[in-house]
């Protein structure tokens, strides 16, 4: 740990008897997990990160809850692998939310998510982002743009009521196929 934050690389959190539940925690510095493994459920519901939070190339072998989490800066899930459900309903991200190259094997929910900058779920080092089960983005509000290129949706993807740059998704969707979204842009 440094005054700038915490960086944990290659850690394995495999004791399923431990409680990895930290709801309502307030963290004043950047937290980065890189290539870590979480074998037990992780619960950061309503946690407040006053800087950035990152789980780059980490594996989650149990359910994950970011329900109502607040991240003032970047929230990075790039390359992460989620084996079970991910819930991030009503999460608030002040910067970008990035999930490039992430894989979601269980259902994912981002209902009423708020992103202060850009939502980026695209490819990472030739790995596309894949949602194997249902994903729900209903009511999400993205302040700037959403880049969802090279994303594969194996089951239902719900985008009801999503707004990007203040515009309703239906008005700005430029290109769509059942399994892929390309660039969704703010055309103010």
Secondary structure as a PSIPRED ss2 file (coil, helix, strand):
# PSIPRED VFORMAT (PSIPRED V4.0)

   1 X C   1.000  0.000  0.000
   2 X E   0.000  0.000  1.000
   3 X C   1.000  0.000  0.000
   4 X C   1.000  0.000  0.000
   5 X E   0.000  0.000  1.000
   6 X E   0.000  0.000  1.000
   7 X E   0.000  0.000  1.000
   8 X E   0.000  0.000  1.000
   9 X E   0.000  0.000  1.000
  10 X C   1.000  0.000  0.000
  11 X C   1.000  0.000  0.000
  12 X E   0.000  0.000  1.000
  13 X E   0.000  0.000  1.000
  14 X C   1.000  0.000  0.000
  15 X C   1.000  0.000  0.000
  16 X C   1.000  0.000  0.000
  17 X C   1.000  0.000  0.000
  18 X C   1.000  0.000  0.000
  19 X C   1.000  0.000  0.000
  20 X E   0.000  0.000  1.000
  21 X E   0.000  0.000  1.000
  22 X C   1.000  0.000  0.000
  23 X C   1.000  0.000  0.000
  24 X C   1.000  0.000  0.000
  25 X C   1.000  0.000  0.000
  26 X E   0.000  0.000  1.000
  27 X E   0.000  0.000  1.000
  28 X C   1.000  0.000  0.000
  29 X C   1.000  0.000  0.000
  30 X E   0.000  0.000  1.000
  31 X E   0.000  0.000  1.000
  32 X E   0.000  0.000  1.000
  33 X E   0.000  0.000  1.000
  34 X E   0.000  0.000  1.000
  35 X C   1.000  0.000  0.000
  36 X C   1.000  0.000  0.000
  37 X E   0.000  0.000  1.000
  38 X E   0.000  0.000  1.000
  39 X C   1.000  0.000  0.000
  40 X C   1.000  0.000  0.000
  41 X C   1.000  0.000  0.000
  42 X E   0.000  0.000  1.000
  43 X E   0.000  0.000  1.000
  44 X C   1.000  0.000  0.000
  45 X C   1.000  0.000  0.000
  46 X C   1.000  0.000  0.000
  47 X C   1.000  0.000  0.000
  48 X E   0.000  0.000  1.000
  49 X E   0.000  0.000  1.000
  50 X C   1.000  0.000  0.000
  51 X C   1.000  0.000  0.000
  52 X C   1.000  0.000  0.000
  53 X E   0.000  0.000  1.000
  54 X E   0.000  0.000  1.000
  55 X E   0.000  0.000  1.000
  56 X E   0.000  0.000  1.000
  57 X C   1.000  0.000  0.000
  58 X C   1.000  0.000  0.000
  59 X E   0.000  0.000  1.000
  60 X E   0.000  0.000  1.000
  61 X C   1.000  0.000  0.000
  62 X C   1.000  0.000  0.000
  63 X C   1.000  0.000  0.000
  64 X E   0.000  0.000  1.000
  65 X E   0.000  0.000  1.000
  66 X C   1.000  0.000  0.000
  67 X C   1.000  0.000  0.000
  68 X C   1.000  0.000  0.000
  69 X C   1.000  0.000  0.000
  70 X E   0.000  0.000  1.000
  71 X E   0.000  0.000  1.000
  72 X C   1.000  0.000  0.000
  73 X C   1.000  0.000  0.000
  74 X C   1.000  0.000  0.000
  75 X E   0.000  0.000  1.000
  76 X E   0.000  0.000  1.000
  77 X C   1.000  0.000  0.000
  78 X C   1.000  0.000  0.000
  79 X C   1.000  0.000  0.000
  80 X C   1.000  0.000  0.000
  81 X E   0.000  0.000  1.000
  82 X E   0.000  0.000  1.000
  83 X C   1.000  0.000  0.000
  84 X C   1.000  0.000  0.000
  85 X C   1.000  0.000  0.000
  86 X E   0.000  0.000  1.000
  87 X E   0.000  0.000  1.000
  88 X C   1.000  0.000  0.000
  89 X C   1.000  0.000  0.000
  90 X C   1.000  0.000  0.000
  91 X C   1.000  0.000  0.000
  92 X E   0.000  0.000  1.000
  93 X E   0.000  0.000  1.000
  94 X C   1.000  0.000  0.000
  95 X C   1.000  0.000  0.000
  96 X C   1.000  0.000  0.000
  97 X E   0.000  0.000  1.000
  98 X E   0.000  0.000  1.000
  99 X C   1.000  0.000  0.000
 100 X C   1.000  0.000  0.000
 101 X C   1.000  0.000  0.000
 102 X C   1.000  0.000  0.000
 103 X E   0.000  0.000  1.000
 104 X E   0.000  0.000  1.000
 105 X C   1.000  0.000  0.000
 106 X C   1.000  0.000  0.000
 107 X C   1.000  0.000  0.000
 108 X E   0.000  0.000  1.000
 109 X E   0.000  0.000  1.000
 110 X C   1.000  0.000  0.000
 111 X C   1.000  0.000  0.000
 112 X C   1.000  0.000  0.000
 113 X C   1.000  0.000  0.000
 114 X E   0.000  0.000  1.000
 115 X E   0.000  0.000  1.000
 116 X C   1.000  0.000  0.000
 117 X C   1.000  0.000  0.000
 118 X C   1.000  0.000  0.000
 119 X E   0.000  0.000  1.000
 120 X E   0.000  0.000  1.000
 121 X C   1.000  0.000  0.000
 122 X C   1.000  0.000  0.000
 123 X C   1.000  0.000  0.000
 124 X E   0.000  0.000  1.000
 125 X C   1.000  0.000  0.000
 126 X C   1.000  0.000  0.000
 127 X E   0.000  0.000  1.000
 128 X C   1.000  0.000  0.000
 129 X E   0.000  0.000  1.000
 130 X E   0.000  0.000  1.000
 131 X E   0.000  0.000  1.000
 132 X C   1.000  0.000  0.000
 133 X C   1.000  0.000  0.000
 134 X C   1.000  0.000  0.000
 135 X E   0.000  0.000  1.000
 136 X E   0.000  0.000  1.000
 137 X C   1.000  0.000  0.000
 138 X C   1.000  0.000  0.000
 139 X C   1.000  0.000  0.000
 140 X C   1.000  0.000  0.000
 141 X E   0.000  0.000  1.000
 142 X E   0.000  0.000  1.000
 143 X C   1.000  0.000  0.000
 144 X C   1.000  0.000  0.000
 145 X C   1.000  0.000  0.000
 146 X E   0.000  0.000  1.000
 147 X E   0.000  0.000  1.000
 148 X C   1.000  0.000  0.000
 149 X C   1.000  0.000  0.000
 150 X C   1.000  0.000  0.000
 151 X E   0.000  0.000  1.000
 152 X E   0.000  0.000  1.000
 153 X E   0.000  0.000  1.000
 154 X C   1.000  0.000  0.000
 155 X C   1.000  0.000  0.000
 156 X C   1.000  0.000  0.000
 157 X E   0.000  0.000  1.000
 158 X E   0.000  0.000  1.000
 159 X C   1.000  0.000  0.000
 160 X C   1.000  0.000  0.000
 161 X C   1.000  0.000  0.000
 162 X C   1.000  0.000  0.000
 163 X E   0.000  0.000  1.000
 164 X E   0.000  0.000  1.000
 165 X C   1.000  0.000  0.000
 166 X C   1.000  0.000  0.000
 167 X E   0.000  0.000  1.000
 168 X E   0.000  0.000  1.000
 169 X H   0.000  1.000  0.000
 170 X H   0.000  1.000  0.000
 171 X H   0.000  1.000  0.000
 172 X H   0.000  1.000  0.000
 173 X C   1.000  0.000  0.000
 174 X C   1.000  0.000  0.000
 175 X C   1.000  0.000  0.000
 176 X E   0.000  0.000  1.000
 177 X E   0.000  0.000  1.000
 178 X C   1.000  0.000  0.000
 179 X C   1.000  0.000  0.000
 180 X E   0.000  0.000  1.000
 181 X E   0.000  0.000  1.000
 182 X C   1.000  0.000  0.000
 183 X E   0.000  0.000  1.000
 184 X E   0.000  0.000  1.000
 185 X C   1.000  0.000  0.000
 186 X C   1.000  0.000  0.000
 187 X C   1.000  0.000  0.000
 188 X C   1.000  0.000  0.000
